[in-house]
Amino acid sequence: MQISGAKILMECLLEQGVDTIFGYPGGAIIIVYDELYRYRGKIHHYLTSHEQGASHAADGYARSTGKVGVCFATSGPGATNLTTGIATAYLDSSPVVFITCNVAEPLIGKDSFQEVDMIGISMPITKSNFLVKSADRLADTVREAFAVARSGRPGPVLVDILTNATTETAKYEPLPLPAHVTHGSLAALIHRASHDFKEPEPNSADLDKLGEMIAESKRPMLICGGGVVLSRAQEEFTAFAEKLDAPTAYTVMGCGGIRGRHPLATGMIGMHGSRASNMACAACDLLIAVGCRFTDRVATDTKSFAKQAKVVQIDIDRSEIDKNVPTAHHIIGDAKSVLRRMMKRVKQHDNSEWKAQVFSYPTDSQYPLDGDVLTPKQVCDACSRLVPEDTIVATDVGQHQMWCVQNFKFDYPGQLLTSGGFGTMGFGLGAAIGAKVGNPDKTVIHMTGDGSFRMNCNELATVAYYKLPIVTIIFKNNTLGMVRQLQSLTLGKRFSQTTFTNRGPDFVKLAEAYGLEGSRVKTVKELEKVLQKALKCGHGYVIECVINIDEMVRPMVKSGSPIDQFLMN
Amino acid sequence: MEQVKIHTLAVLVENASGVLSQVTRLFSRKGYNIESLAVGTTDDPSTSRITIEVLTDDQRAQLLCNQLRKLLPVYSVKLLEEDNEIRRELVLIKVSAAGSEQRNQVIQIANIFRASIIDVSQTTLTIAVIGAERKTEAIQNLLAEFGILEMVRTGMVALERGQHTINEDTKEKNEFDYGKNVL
């Protein structure tokens, strides 16, 4: 059938099972939005306040549902407003397809109105990107884009469509999803891969070798990274950890890969990791990291990292091996598939003595409990006490992010939505919107700081319009706390440009301006009362928790210091 | 700090727009300076081969190869070994040679290097020489005294000696394809 490019795009989205899109219209993408109007019964579009909000919403939708997120934006500034969102998805391997439109072909390269080289801009922050110049290339390209985004190591993909390709017509043949891999450019891509059309498998000799290494180990340790979450391999990972009887630390991205309350869990590892995790890392003789790239926030000093251990990396992406920390062995494969195969190669271990050594250190961060003043720990504890157990928690970036990761116990993959790799302040509210849209039956809370919240609080308009009952909890300390903490500890308390005192806004009034409710709380009792009300109110709610400006994230290892040398407790 | 030397990378890529840019951007993004670059299609017109020379240590060269292998349009990458590679470059040099004596001297030098004279004018000679840098630099130095008006290099191209090729399926290639698989 001969149909317009815009209609082909809609049909291709339906082929992928897409029913939700986040985005923002504009001149170049107007024909696509016109077609979207006709498809409104099948595809629901959520209009945000800003393209960045849409990008984070699509990302949060993807992370919390395991499906591919979709985000629309127009050319020029619409497209460049996505870049922070694309990079956020890229650094955390989140599958999102970004679709932007660009000016018509005759106007390309002439510095036309709202023209930008989005392919060039997005190249280093996407897994792949495509420029579609004509309608007849649309179907094949969109099919490839979705396959690339969700498969292998997932990641964001950008499709930039010239306006003329949305208006002109081309032949469209419907193709069911399973047949995509045998057609067009996707077939060519698969054909030249060494595994061809067979699902790739982990190398069995590599699996055997790890089995031998485990048998020889007296003090094994596991790190649960973001790869376990992406692979939704909690069951396999937990069974593996139990069979090894090994202390298990998780990274920020690995939260929910193993239950936070699991008896083998030692808490977060790294710069703000628990003492148990970091001390175990320094003392273990075998460190098996699953889906973890040892960023500088985990391996604070790569030279001394796990210095007594043979390091083994299990990862789907071969280029992560030896990138940051040299390894003794690696296995390439999907976490679920590798761990499942490893089970047969490992006998049940009992590491009581080693565990006793590790768990003699605290797995939780130790915070002093002050009397009258509300503390971050109290806020976290009150929240995790009052929200349903399967509540999805979206965070922004900074001190509150670390407090949440330290104090919440996550039960399943995709429960924590946070920008771990790129550290994007302003990620949380958009992500919470995406998560609520994708998981209407679950409670979604948005934990933020006053610094992060100021960045994208315009999305409260989206929360209000779509009646999304998201509770935003602000740790209000009147400062960019994480930077202030560094200034306090290492820069002689010169608080350069990090104090917000008298810089507004009044978050309670702001919530009201958007048609939502807001409250300011100063004690645990007040917080509990307001939070219970907020969770039941059925619409968005902003709670400002007033905390001390000098609160710190503890413990802390300085960047560049060995992981077991704490700057403070 | 490991020893820094020239590493030759052979990169087999999809012959499509933007791929060269994607490959070269990786070098600047990761802080490497490209010493030499040559691109052309292969026996399969849908495939291009890029030869890149980069000054770095062994470990960083290996990491760079890994980052390249991760790119979807990159089929395979081979880090060629210094003593097991053939490297050649074509250099065109336009030399000032007004008088007949000068002209004869330039022709003699060209003959010694088995270079060819590919263009003549009343005042100039243009010489084409093929070789690795020791040969091309030597002739360049000798011609310098006649006055080099302009010159151009194609960039080094290289192949591995012996029966092995860049197309072989290896365990490592399989490993990279795993993360790139689209099934």
Interface residues (C-beta under 8 A of the other chain):
Chain A: I119 G120 M123 P124 K127 S128 L131 E144 A147 V148 S151 G152 R153 V181 L186 L189 I190 R192 A193 S194 H195 F197 E199 P200 N203 D315 I316 D317 R318 S319 I321 D322 K323 I332 G333
Chain B: G18 S21 Q22 R25 R29 Q62 L63 N66 Q67 R69 K70 L72 Y75 D169 K171 E172 K173 N174 E175 F176 D177 Y178 G179 K180 N181 V182 L183
